[in-house]
Amino acid sequence: MEVLYRSTRSTEGTVTASQAILKGLAEDGGLFVPQQIPALDVTMDQLAGMSYQETAYEVMKLFFADFTEEELKNCIARAYDDKFDTKEIAPLKKEDGVFYLELFHGATIAFKDMALSILPHLLTTSAKKNHVENEIVILTATSGDTGKAALAGFADVPGTRIIVFYPKNGVSPIQEKQMVTQKGKNTYVVGIKGNFDDAQTGVKKMFGDKELAAEMNQAGFQFSSANSINIGRLVPQVVYYVYAYAKLRAAGELAENEPMNVVVPTGNFGNILAAYYAKNMGVPIAKLICASNDNKVLYDFFQTGEYNRNRDFILTTSPSMDILISSNLERLIYKIAGEDADKNKTLMQSLTTEGKYEITPEMKEKLKDFAGGFATEEEVAKEIARMYETCGYVMDTHTAVASSVYHKYSEESGDHTKTVIASTASPYKFTRSVMDALHKDSGSMTDFELVDELSRISGVKVPAAIEEIRTAPVLHDTVVETADMKKAVKKILGIN
C-alpha cells in the first residue's frame, strides 16, 4: 500500500512523498506525517548483511513510494559516497560498555550530513516528477549544524538557492567559520540578532506568508525547507537506527529480537523521532531516552505532560540543543492525540499564543516508550573528561550530554539493556569546549591551535572539514535584526 502524507493540522487531503518533500511545510502550518508508518519487509538477519546504502533503500522505498527504484537508488548512491570518510558511513564504537553510533563522518562532521547529503537529490528528483519550473529556494534556520550541512548539500545544485539564518552569537566559532566561508553561487548566509527560536519563528512566518509566496511565484521562485520539519530530512534519519540494530546483530552483540535502548541528545526532536519511527517499523527498540542540556524544556515535558517555553534561554556548550521550541515534537503530539488534527492544532495554537500547552493523561500514557533526562554544563564537562581518562575516547559536548544522561538513567532505573548513544558531532566542531573539559589550557590558544592539540592527544586525524576552513576567506558577512529577515530574503532574490 502506497504511503501518502497528511498535515498534522488538517483532516483534508493527502499528498505523495515527493509533494511533501517539495512543500517542506504544509500550507496550514502543519508538518507532513505518513498516514501510517510502514513495517519493514525484510528480516533483521537480511539487513545484517547489507551495506548502509542497501539498508537506506530498504527503509526509504517504504516511505517514498512514488519514487522509482532507479530514482531512489540514484539519490542514495550520490549521497552516501566518498564524502564520508568511512565505508560504513555510520560506524558503531563500543566504549565503556556502550555503543556510540558515530553520525559525524560526513562532509561537515555532524549528524545533519546523514540526511542533508541526500535531501538535495530527493528535492530535485521531486521537482522533476511534479513538473516544477520555479527555482526552489531552500529557507533554513540553524542552531549550528543544519546550516553548514544544508549549504554543503545544496551548493551549486542546479535549480536551487539556499538561504541560511543563524543566531550571530549562538553558535561555536568553528560552526560559524564553516558557514561564512561556504562557497557556491547559490548560497547565502545571514546572521540574526537573536537566538535560534527567533530564527526558526521568522522562517516559519515566511513559509506561511501568502503574499510573499505570490510575489516569489511571479519572480519564478518557490520555498522549500531543509530543516527537520521536511519529511525528506526525517526519513533518511530513520535509516541509521535500523542499520545500527542490524550491525549489532551481525556482530553477535544482540540476540534475535533482543531489544536495545537508544539515547539521543535532543533539540528540535527530529533525531529521536526518527528512532521512534524505526521502533514503529519493527526495530526492537525498548526505551527512547531523550537527553537535554540546561534548556530542559523536553525533560520537563516528559516529567509533567506540560510543554512550556516560557523560561530563560540558556547559551550552553552544546548549542545545537539550545532550543525551546522543538518543532518535530508536533509529529509525536499528533500521533499520541490519536491523529486528531483539531486537537493537535489547538495545542499548537496555545504554544504560539501562551507559550505552553498541556497534554491529557491519556496522551501522557502513550509516552511510556520515552524517558527524559538532562545534563548540566558541569556534568557535560565531567563526562568528556571521564570518557577520555577511562578509555581515551574523545566525544563532543552534545554526545557528552547523552552519555551523562544515559549513565544517570541506568543507575536510577536499574535498566541495563544494551544501549546505543547517537554521537551527533565530531569533537573537532566544539574544540574549545572539549579542551576546556579536558583541562587543557585553551585560553592562550587560537581555535586552530586547539584543533592541532586535540589531534595530538586523541590520535585522531584532523577532519578535512576543519582543514579546509583553516585559511578560507569569509564570503558571507550579512547580519540583520530578526524583524528584517523577510526584507533580507527579498533582497537576495531581487524581489522589490
C-alpha positions in Angstrom: 0.0 0.0 0.0 1.4 3.4 -1.0 2.3 5.6 1.9 0.7 9.1 1.5 1.2 12.1 3.7 -1.1 14.5 5.5 -0.7 17.6 7.6 -0.7 17.4 11.4 -3.2 20.3 11.4 -5.8 19.3 8.8 -8.2 16.4 8.2 -8.4 17.2 4.5 -6.3 15.9 1.6 -3.2 13.8 1.2 0.0 14.4 -0.8 2.6 12.0 -2.2 6.0 11.7 -0.7 7.6 13.9 -3.5 4.9 16.6 -3.0 5.6 16.6 0.8 9.3 16.9 0.2 8.8 19.8 -2.2 6.5 21.7 0.1 8.5 21.2 3.2 5.8 22.6 5.5 2.1 22.1 4.9 0.1 25.2 3.8 -1.8 25.3 7.1 1.5 25.4 9.1 1.3 21.7 10.0 4.0 19.1 9.4 3.7 16.3 7.0 3.3 12.8 8.5 2.8 9.4 6.9 -0.7 8.1 7.0 0.8 5.0 8.6 4.3 4.1 9.5 5.2 1.2 7.2 6.6 -2.1 8.6 10.0 -3.3 7.4 9.5 -6.0 4.7 12.9 -7.6 5.1 14.2 -9.5 8.2 16.8 -8.2 10.6 19.1 -11.1 9.5 18.8 -10.0 5.9 19.6 -6.4 6.9 22.6 -7.6 9.0 24.4 -8.5 5.7 23.6 -5.2 4.0 25.7 -2.1 3.4 24.5 1.3 4.6 23.3 2.2 1.1 21.3 -1.1 0.7 19.7 -0.5 4.2 18.8 3.0 3.2 17.0 1.7 0.1 15.0 -0.9 2.1 13.8 1.8 4.6 13.3 4.7 2.1 11.4 2.7 -0.5 8.6 2.2 2.0 8.2 5.9 2.8 9.0 7.3 -0.6 6.6 5.1 -2.6 6.2 7.4 -5.6 10.0 7.3 -6.4 11.0 4.6 -8.8 13.7 2.1 -7.7 16.1 3.7 -10.1 15.4 7.3 -8.9 15.8 6.3 -5.2 18.9 4.2 -5.7 20.4 7.1 -7.7 19.7 9.6 -4.8 21.2 7.2 -2.3 24.3 6.5 -4.4 25.0 10.2 -4.9 24.5 10.9 -1.2 26.4 8.2 0.6 29.7 8.2 -1.3 33.3 9.3 -0.7 32.0 12.5 1.0 32.0 10.2 4.1 35.4 9.3 5.5 34.4 5.7 6.3 32.8 3.0 4.1 30.5 2.1 7.0 29.0 5.7 6.8 27.8 5.4 10.4 30.2 3.2 12.4 29.5 1.9 15.9 32.2 2.2 18.5 31.9 0.2 21.7 33.3 2.2 24.6 32.8 1.7 28.3 30.1 -0.9 27.7 28.0 1.4 25.5 27.7 1.6 21.7 28.4 5.1 20.2 26.7 5.4 16.8 29.1 7.9 15.1 27.0 10.0 12.8 29.7 12.6 12.1 31.8 11.1 9.3 30.3 13.2 6.5 31.4 16.4 4.8 30.6 18.8 7.7 31.3 16.4 10.6 27.8 16.5 12.2 24.8 14.1 12.1 22.9 16.5 9.8 25.1 15.2 6.9 23.3 11.9 7.2 20.1 13.4 5.9 21.3 16.6 4.2 23.6 14.8 1.8 20.5 13.1 0.2 17.9 15.9 0.6 19.1 17.9 -2.5 18.8 14.8 -4.6 15.4 13.9 -3.3 14.2 17.5 -3.8 15.5 17.9 -7.4 14.0 14.5 -8.3 10.7 15.5 -6.7 10.7 18.8 -8.7 11.1 16.9 -11.9 8.4 14.4 -11.0 6.0 17.2 -10.3 7.0 19.3 -13.3 8.1 22.3 -11.2 9.5 25.1 -13.3 10.2 27.6 -10.5 13.7 27.9 -8.9 13.5 26.3 -5.4 14.6 28.5 -2.6 15.7 26.5 0.5 15.0 28.6 3.5 16.5 27.3 6.7 17.1 28.3 10.3 20.0 26.7 12.1 21.2 26.2 15.6 24.6 25.4 14.2 24.9 22.2 12.3 22.0 22.1 9.9 23.2 25.3 8.3 26.6 24.1 7.1 25.3 20.6 6.2 22.5 22.1 4.1 24.8 24.7 2.5 27.3 21.9 1.5 24.5 19.7 0.2 22.9 22.4 -2.0 25.9 24.3 -3.1 25.7 24.8 -6.9 22.8 22.3 -7.2 21.1 23.5 -10.4 17.6 24.9 -10.0 18.1 25.7 -6.3 19.2 28.6 -4.0 19.8 28.2 -0.3 19.4 30.9 2.4 20.5 30.1 6.0 19.7 32.2 9.0 21.7 31.6 12.2 21.9 33.3 15.6 25.0 35.5 15.3 26.3 34.9 18.9 24.7 31.5 19.4 26.9 29.0 17.5 30.5 27.8 18.1 33.4 29.6 16.3 34.1 26.6 14.2 30.4 26.3 13.3 30.3 29.9 12.2 33.5 29.7 10.2 32.1 26.6 8.4 29.1 28.6 7.3 30.5 32.0 6.5 33.3 30.5 4.3 30.8 28.4 2.2 31.4 28.6 -1.5 28.7 28.3 -4.2 27.0 30.8 -6.4 23.6 29.9 -4.9 24.5 30.0 -1.2 23.6 32.8 1.2 24.3 33.0 5.0 22.6 35.6 7.2 23.3 36.2 10.9 20.4 37.4 13.1 20.5 39.5 16.3 18.5 36.9 18.3 18.5 33.2 19.2 17.7 30.1 17.3 14.0 30.2 18.2 13.8 33.7 16.8 15.4 32.5 13.5 13.1 29.4 13.3 10.0 31.5 14.1 11.0 34.0 11.4 11.5 31.2 8.8 8.1 29.6 9.7 6.4 33.0 9.3 7.8 33.4 5.8 6.6 29.9 4.9 3.1 30.9 5.9 3.2 34.3 4.2 0.7 34.0 1.2 1.6 37.5 -0.1 5.3 36.6 -0.2 4.6 33.3 -1.9 2.7 35.1 -4.6 5.5 37.7 -5.1 8.0 34.8 -5.3 5.9 32.8 -7.8 5.7 35.9 -10.0 9.5 36.2 -9.9 9.9 32.4 -10.6 10.7 31.1 -7.1 9.1 28.9 -4.5 10.2 28.0 -1.0 11.1 24.6 0.4 12.8 23.6 3.7 15.9 21.8 4.6 15.1 21.8 8.3 14.0 18.6 10.0 10.4 19.7 9.5 10.9 18.4 6.0 9.9 14.7 5.8 12.8 14.3 3.3 15.1 15.1 6.2 13.4 12.9 8.8 13.1 9.6 6.8 16.8 9.3 6.0 17.5 9.6 9.8 15.3 6.5 10.4 17.9 4.5 8.4 20.8 4.7 10.8 18.8 3.3 13.7 17.7 0.3 11.5 21.4 0.0 10.4 22.7 0.2 14.0 20.4 -2.7 15.2 21.3 -4.8 12.2 25.0 -4.3 12.6 24.8 -5.2 16.3 23.0 -8.4 15.3 25.7 -9.1 12.7 28.4 -8.6 15.3 26.7 -11.0 17.7 26.2 -8.2 20.2 22.4 -8.7 20.2 20.5 -12.0 20.1 17.5 -12.4 17.8 14.7 -9.9 18.8 16.8 -8.7 21.8 15.8 -5.1 22.5 18.2 -2.2 22.6 17.8 1.3 24.2 18.6 4.4 22.3 19.8 7.7 23.8 19.6 10.8 21.7 20.9 14.4 22.5 17.8 16.3 21.6 17.0 19.9 20.5 14.4 20.0 17.7 13.2 16.4 18.3 13.8 15.2 14.8 16.6 12.8 15.6 14.8 11.0 18.4 11.6 11.0 16.4 13.4 9.1 13.7 14.3 6.4 16.3 10.6 6.3 17.3 9.7 5.7 13.6 12.3 2.9 13.4 10.7 1.3 16.5 7.3 1.6 14.9 8.7 -0.1 11.7 9.6 -3.1 13.8 13.1 -2.5 15.1 13.3 -3.9 18.7 13.9 -0.7 20.5 12.9 -0.6 24.1 13.4 2.9 25.6 13.9 6.1 23.7 15.9 8.3 26.1 15.6 12.0 25.3 18.7 13.8 26.6 18.5 17.6 27.2 21.1 20.2 28.2 20.2 23.1 30.6 17.5 24.1 28.2 15.4 21.2 29.5 12.0 22.0 28.1 11.7 18.4 26.8 12.8 16.8 30.0 10.1 18.9 31.9 7.5 17.9 29.2 8.2 14.1 29.7 8.1 14.6 33.5 4.9 16.6 33.7 3.0 16.5 30.4 3.3 20.3 30.1 5.3 21.8 27.3 6.3 25.3 28.5 8.8 27.5 26.6 8.2 30.5 29.0 11.7 30.3 30.5 15.2 31.8 30.1 17.0 30.8 27.0 20.4 29.5 28.1 23.5 29.5 25.9 25.4 26.3 26.6 28.5 24.4 25.2 26.1 22.2 23.2 24.5 25.0 21.1 22.7 22.7 18.6 20.4 21.8 21.5 19.8 25.4 22.7 16.2 25.3 21.6 12.9 26.0 23.4 10.5 25.2 20.6 11.1 21.6 19.5 9.3 21.7 16.1 9.3 18.0 15.5 7.6 17.2 18.7 4.4 18.2 16.9 4.6 15.0 14.9 4.6 12.9 18.1 1.8 15.0 19.7 -0.4 14.4 16.6 0.3 10.6 16.9 -0.5 10.4 20.7 -3.6 12.6 20.2 -5.0 9.7 18.1 -4.1 11.5 14.9 -6.7 14.1 15.8 -5.7 17.2 13.7 -8.1 19.6 15.6 -6.8 18.6 19.0 -3.1 19.0 17.8 -3.9 22.3 16.2 -5.5 23.6 19.4 -2.3 22.6 21.4 0.0 24.3 18.8 -2.1 27.5 18.9 -1.7 27.5 22.6 2.1 27.2 22.2 2.0 30.2 19.8 -0.3 32.4 22.0 0.6 31.4 25.5 4.0 29.7 25.1 2.7 26.4 26.5 0.3 23.5 26.3 -0.6 20.5 28.4 -1.4 17.1 27.1 -4.2 14.8 28.6 -3.4 11.9 30.9 -4.4 9.5 28.1 -1.8 11.1 25.8 0.8 11.0 28.5 0.1 7.3 28.9 1.2 6.8 25.3 4.7 8.3 26.0 5.8 5.3 28.0 8.4 4.4 25.4 10.2 7.6 26.2 12.4 8.6 29.2 13.7 12.1 29.7 17.0 13.2 31.3 19.2 16.3 31.3 22.8 17.1 32.0 24.2 20.3 33.4 27.2 22.1 32.0 29.3 20.7 34.8 28.1 17.2 34.2 28.8 17.5 30.4 32.4 18.6 31.1 32.9 15.8 33.6 31.6 13.2 31.2 34.1 14.3 28.4 36.9 14.1 30.9 35.8 10.7 32.3 35.5 9.1 28.9 38.9 10.4 27.9 40.5 9.2 31.1 38.7 5.9 31.2 39.0 4.8 27.5 40.9 7.5 25.6 37.7 8.3 23.7 37.1 12.0 23.0 33.5 13.0 22.5 31.9 16.3 21.7 29.6 18.2 24.0 26.3 17.0 22.6 27.3 13.4 22.7 28.5 14.0 26.3 25.0 15.3 27.2 23.6 12.0 26.0 26.3 9.9 27.7 25.9 11.7 31.0 22.1 11.3 30.8 22.4 7.6 30.0 24.6 6.8 33.0 22.2 8.6 35.3 19.2 6.9 33.8 20.8 3.4 34.0 21.8 4.0 37.7 18.4 5.4 38.8 16.2 2.9 36.8 18.4 -0.2 37.1 17.8 -0.7 33.4 20.9 -2.3 31.8 19.5 -3.1 28.4 22.2 -2.8 25.7 22.3 0.8 24.6 23.2 2.8 21.5 24.0 6.5 22.0 23.7 8.8 19.0 27.0 10.6 18.7 26.0 13.6 16.8 29.1 15.7 16.1 32.9 15.4 16.0 34.7 16.8 19.0 36.6 19.0 16.4 33.4 21.0 15.9 33.5 22.2 19.5 37.2 22.1 20.2 37.4 24.8 22.8 34.6 23.4 25.0 36.1 19.9 24.7 39.6 21.1 25.5 38.3 23.1 28.5 36.6 19.9 29.8 39.9 18.1 29.5 41.6 20.9 31.5 43.9 21.8 28.6 45.0 25.5 28.7 42.7 26.7 25.9 42.8 30.4 26.9 46.1 31.1 25.3 45.5 29.1 22.1 43.7 30.1 18.9 40.8 27.8 17.7 43.1 26.1 15.2 46.0 25.6 17.7 43.4 23.8 19.8 42.4 21.7 16.9 46.1 20.6 16.5 46.4 19.9 20.2 43.2 17.8 20.2 44.6 15.8 17.3 47.8 15.2 19.2 46.1 14.0 22.4 43.4 11.9 20.8 45.4 10.4 18.0 42.5 11.2 15.6 43.5 12.9 12.4 42.0 16.5 11.9 39.0 16.1 9.6 39.1 17.5 6.1 36.1 19.7 7.1 38.3 21.6 9.6 41.4 21.7 7.4 39.5 23.4 4.5 38.2 26.3 6.7 41.6 26.9 8.4 42.6 29.6 5.9 39.3 30.0 4.0 38.1 33.6 3.4 34.8 34.9 4.9 32.3 35.1 2.0 29.1 35.9 4.0 29.0 38.7 6.5 25.4 39.9 6.5 23.8 40.4 9.9 20.2 41.6 10.3 17.6 42.3 13.0 15.0 39.5 13.4 12.3 41.8 12.1 14.3 42.3 8.9 14.6 38.6 7.9 11.9 38.8 5.1 13.5 42.0 3.8 16.8 40.2 3.6 15.3 37.3 1.6 13.6 39.6 -0.9 16.9 41.5 -1.4 18.8 38.2 -2.0 16.2 37.1 -4.6 16.0 40.6 -6.2 12.3 41.0 -5.4 11.3 44.6 -4.7 
